[in-house]
Amino acid sequence: MDSKSSVQDLVNPRLSKAQLAYQWIKERISTHEFMPGHRLVLSTIADSLDISVVPVREAIRQLEAEGLVTFEKNIGAHVSMLDASAYEHSMETLGILEGAATALAAPFVTAEDIALARELNKQLETLLDDFDAHAFTEINHKLHQVLFDRCPNNRLCDLVASEWDRLGNLRESTFSFVPGRARNSVAEHYLILDAITAGSPAAVIENLAREHRAATLRSYLASRQNTKSNSAEI
């Protein structure tokens, strides 16, 4: 990409300069162009976008509120470092939020939505034997988005999306650490889809979605504990 990108090139003219700066920085964090620890120099970003530092500062504050950026006095802003406890908390939070959003969305999910979700899950199945953690995570994200996208509570959807973004910064793919979890994850997707198709009570769907997320977190924590134990034995 050119070192200089005018705000006009960043698309939506209805967005403020602060919002455009926010999108520009956030995209580079999510694609890992700006890795954890990367220093965010306001003047450099402002120059790249051909705007003043004021909207960039606003964007940095919003990203800090979302946990994607850390600001330290006398040092400045940088992309938040990887943090195991932050990952655990985000997974727990996402389980609660996504479970609720999936349950609320269920009555509005269409047959086409179900068909798409099942097709995405089949794509995940094809990745199991020749496992690609990054591709699995991308498709997995799309599948879950189909399941909660029709949630009528827009604020809840925004919170779910925010936690997904935060997780993407903390870990490129959980399945890189626990590839064996992927097969169970696919099976659990079918259970959630079957419950939605059958018109199961909201509490059942919410519990399935929440437990699905919790099981992934448990697998990750167990893997991390095993790694620590093995290291201690060496």
Backbone torsions as a table, in degrees:
resi	resn	phi	psi	omega
1	MET	NA	146.8	178.5
2	ASP	-60.0	147.2	179.6
3	SER	-66.5	-23.4	-179.1
4	LYS	-115.1	117.6	179.4
5	SER	-124.2	114.1	-179.3
6	SER	-69.6	152.8	178.8
7	VAL	-58.6	-35.1	-178.9
8	GLN	-61.8	-27.9	-179.6
9	ASP	-77.6	-11.0	-175.2
10	LEU	-90.4	18.3	175.7
11	VAL	81.1	-116.3	-162.8
12	ASN	-44.3	107.9	-178.5
13	PRO	-69.9	-13.3	-179.7
14	ARG	-80.4	-14.6	179.5
15	LEU	-81.6	148.0	176.2
16	SER	-74.6	167.5	178.6
17	LYS	-64.1	-34.1	178.2
18	ALA	-65.7	-40.5	178.6
19	GLN	-66.9	-39.2	178.5
20	LEU	-66.4	-40.3	177.2
21	ALA	-64.0	-40.3	177.8
22	TYR	-59.1	-48.1	-179.8
23	GLN	-63.2	-41.3	-177.8
24	TRP	-63.0	-45.9	-179.8
25	ILE	-69.4	-44.7	-176.5
26	LYS	-62.6	-38.6	178.4
27	GLU	-60.8	-40.8	-178.2
28	ARG	-73.3	-25.8	173.6
29	ILE	-73.3	-45.3	-176.4
30	SER	-67.1	-29.9	178.8
31	THR	-90.7	1.6	179.0
32	HIS	66.2	19.9	169.6
33	GLU	-67.8	-38.0	171.7
34	PHE	-102.3	101.6	-176.4
35	MET	-79.2	162.9	175.2
36	PRO	-52.6	132.1	-178.1
37	GLY	95.4	-14.7	-178.9
38	HIS	-60.2	128.4	-178.6
39	ARG	-79.3	131.4	-179.1
40	LEU	-102.4	99.4	-178.7
41	VAL	-88.5	115.1	-173.8
42	LEU	-57.2	-44.2	-177.2
43	SER	-66.1	-35.9	179.3
44	THR	-67.5	-43.6	178.8
45	ILE	-64.6	-44.0	-180.0
46	ALA	-60.4	-40.6	179.3
47	ASP	-66.5	-39.4	179.1
48	SER	-63.1	-33.7	-177.6
49	LEU	-96.3	-4.2	-179.6
50	ASP	60.2	44.6	177.0
51	ILE	-134.3	175.7	177.6
52	SER	-81.1	170.8	-179.1
53	VAL	-75.9	-16.9	-176.6
54	VAL	-59.9	-53.4	178.0
55	PRO	-65.7	-29.7	177.1
56	VAL	-65.4	-41.1	177.9
57	ARG	-62.0	-40.8	177.4
58	GLU	-61.8	-42.1	179.6
59	ALA	-63.5	-41.8	179.4
60	ILE	-62.0	-40.5	179.3
61	ARG	-63.3	-40.2	179.3
62	GLN	-66.3	-42.5	179.1
63	LEU	-66.2	-33.0	176.8
64	GLU	-66.0	-41.5	179.5
65	ALA	-62.8	-28.9	179.5
66	GLU	-86.6	-4.5	178.6
67	GLY	85.5	3.1	-178.3
68	LEU	-83.4	-22.7	-177.9
69	VAL	-128.5	143.7	176.8
70	THR	-116.6	133.6	178.6
71	PHE	-114.9	125.9	179.3
72	GLU	-118.7	133.5	-179.2
73	LYS	-60.1	136.3	179.6
74	ASN	69.6	0.7	177.8
75	ILE	-117.8	-45.6	179.9
76	GLY	111.2	-162.4	-175.5
77	ALA	-99.0	144.7	173.0
78	HIS	-148.6	159.0	177.7
79	VAL	-64.3	132.5	-175.7
80	SER	-56.4	140.7	179.5
81	MET	-75.4	159.4	175.6
82	LEU	-64.0	134.5	-175.2
83	ASP	-142.5	114.7	-176.5
84	ALA	-61.4	-40.2	-179.3
85	SER	-69.1	-36.2	177.9
86	ALA	-65.2	-38.6	177.5
87	TYR	-62.1	-46.4	-180.0
88	GLU	-59.8	-44.2	-179.3
89	HIS	-66.5	-37.8	178.4
90	SER	-66.9	-39.3	178.4
91	MET	-64.8	-41.9	178.2
92	GLU	-63.4	-43.7	179.8
93	THR	-64.1	-44.5	-179.3
94	LEU	-63.3	-37.0	177.8
95	GLY	-58.8	-43.4	-179.8
96	ILE	-68.3	-49.3	-176.8
97	LEU	-66.6	-47.7	-176.6
98	GLU	-69.1	-34.5	176.4
99	GLY	-60.4	-46.2	179.7
100	ALA	-65.7	-43.3	-178.6
101	ALA	-65.2	-39.1	179.5
102	THR	-65.6	-40.9	179.1
103	ALA	-66.1	-42.4	179.6
104	LEU	-68.3	-30.8	-179.1
105	ALA	-76.9	-27.2	-171.0
106	ALA	-48.3	-45.7	-178.2
107	PRO	-65.0	-17.9	-175.6
108	PHE	-104.9	-3.6	179.1
109	VAL	-69.8	131.4	-177.0
110	THR	-93.2	169.3	176.6
111	ALA	-61.9	-35.3	178.2
112	GLU	-65.8	-38.4	177.4
113	ASP	-61.8	-45.1	-179.4
114	ILE	-63.3	-42.9	179.5
115	ALA	-61.7	-42.4	178.9
116	LEU	-64.4	-45.0	-179.4
117	ALA	-62.5	-39.9	178.6
118	ARG	-67.1	-36.6	177.5
119	GLU	-65.8	-41.8	177.8
120	LEU	-63.6	-37.6	179.2
121	ASN	-68.1	-34.3	175.7
122	LYS	-65.0	-37.2	176.4
123	GLN	-62.8	-37.6	177.3
124	LEU	-64.5	-38.7	178.8
125	GLU	-61.1	-38.5	-178.7
126	THR	-67.4	-19.9	-179.2
127	LEU	-87.1	-9.7	-172.4
128	LEU	-65.8	-40.6	-176.0
129	ASP	-76.6	-35.6	176.9
130	ASP	-118.1	76.3	-162.6
131	PHE	-69.7	132.4	175.9
132	ASP	-127.3	101.5	-173.9
133	ALA	-60.5	-41.1	-177.9
134	HIS	-65.5	-47.8	179.9
135	ALA	-63.6	-39.4	179.6
136	PHE	-61.1	-44.6	-179.4
137	THR	-63.5	-41.0	-180.0
138	GLU	-61.4	-48.0	-178.5
139	ILE	-69.6	-38.6	178.3
140	ASN	-58.8	-42.1	178.4
141	HIS	-62.1	-44.5	179.8
142	LYS	-61.4	-41.5	-179.3
143	LEU	-62.1	-48.1	-179.2
144	HIS	-64.3	-34.2	179.5
145	GLN	-65.0	-36.9	177.1
146	VAL	-61.2	-38.9	-175.3
147	LEU	-71.7	-32.9	-178.1
148	PHE	-109.0	-2.7	-172.5
149	ASP	-62.4	-28.8	-178.2
150	ARG	-91.4	11.9	175.6
151	CYS	-59.3	127.0	-177.2
152	PRO	-73.5	-11.2	179.2
153	ASN	-91.4	95.8	-175.9
154	ASN	-63.4	-34.3	178.8
155	ARG	-63.3	-41.3	178.2
156	LEU	-63.7	-41.7	177.7
157	CYS	-61.9	-39.8	178.1
158	ASP	-62.9	-39.8	-179.9
159	LEU	-67.3	-39.5	177.1
160	VAL	-62.6	-46.3	-179.7
161	ALA	-61.7	-38.3	179.5
162	SER	-64.1	-40.8	179.2
163	GLU	-70.1	-34.8	174.7
164	TRP	-60.3	-45.2	179.6
165	ASP	-62.7	-42.6	179.7
166	ARG	-62.7	-42.8	178.0
167	LEU	-62.8	-38.7	179.1
168	GLY	-62.0	-28.9	177.5
169	ASN	-80.1	-37.3	-177.5
170	LEU	-74.8	-36.7	-179.0
171	ARG	-145.8	123.9	178.4
172	GLU	-61.8	-39.7	177.1
173	SER	-158.5	120.4	175.4
174	THR	-60.2	-34.1	-176.1
175	PHE	-68.5	-12.2	172.8
176	SER	-68.3	-30.7	-178.6
177	PHE	-89.5	-31.8	-177.9
178	VAL	-132.2	67.5	-178.2
179	PRO	-59.4	-28.6	179.6
180	GLY	-66.5	-19.5	179.8
181	ARG	-70.7	-23.6	-173.6
182	ALA	-58.7	-42.0	-177.1
183	ARG	-63.7	-43.9	177.6
184	ASN	-65.3	-35.4	179.7
185	SER	-60.5	-43.5	178.7
186	VAL	-61.5	-44.4	-179.7
187	ALA	-62.7	-38.8	179.5
188	GLU	-68.7	-32.2	175.5
189	HIS	-58.9	-42.7	-179.9
190	TYR	-63.8	-37.6	178.2
191	LEU	-63.0	-42.8	178.4
192	ILE	-64.9	-44.2	179.4
193	LEU	-63.0	-41.3	178.7
194	ASP	-63.7	-38.7	-179.9
195	ALA	-66.4	-41.2	178.9
196	ILE	-66.1	-43.9	-179.4
197	THR	-61.9	-37.1	-178.0
198	ALA	-79.8	-4.9	-178.6
199	GLY	70.2	34.5	-179.7
200	SER	-61.7	156.5	178.9
201	PRO	-56.9	150.6	-178.0
202	ALA	-56.9	-37.6	-178.6
203	ALA	-63.1	-36.2	179.3
204	VAL	-67.4	-46.6	-179.5
205	ILE	-64.3	-43.4	179.6
206	GLU	-62.0	-43.0	-179.2
207	ASN	-64.5	-40.7	178.6
208	LEU	-63.1	-44.9	-179.1
209	ALA	-66.7	-40.4	-178.8
210	ARG	-69.4	-43.2	179.7
211	GLU	-65.5	-33.5	176.9
212	HIS	-58.9	-45.8	178.3
213	ARG	-68.7	-40.9	-179.2
214	ALA	-63.5	-36.9	-179.7
215	ALA	-65.3	-37.1	177.0
216	THR	-65.0	-42.7	179.0
217	LEU	-63.5	-43.3	179.3
218	ARG	-61.0	-39.8	179.1
219	SER	-63.6	-42.0	179.9
220	TYR	-64.8	-45.6	-178.4
221	LEU	-64.9	-38.7	177.9
222	ALA	-65.2	-40.1	178.4
223	SER	-63.4	-41.5	-179.7
224	ARG	-66.3	-38.0	179.2
225	GLN	-66.9	-40.1	177.9
226	ASN	-63.2	-39.4	178.7
227	THR	-62.7	-42.0	179.4
228	LYS	-65.3	-40.4	-179.1
229	SER	-65.0	-43.4	179.6
230	ASN	-63.7	-38.6	179.8
231	SER	-65.7	-36.4	-179.0
232	ALA	-69.2	-26.9	-178.7
233	GLU	-79.4	-21.3	-177.0
234	ILE	-73.6	NA	NA
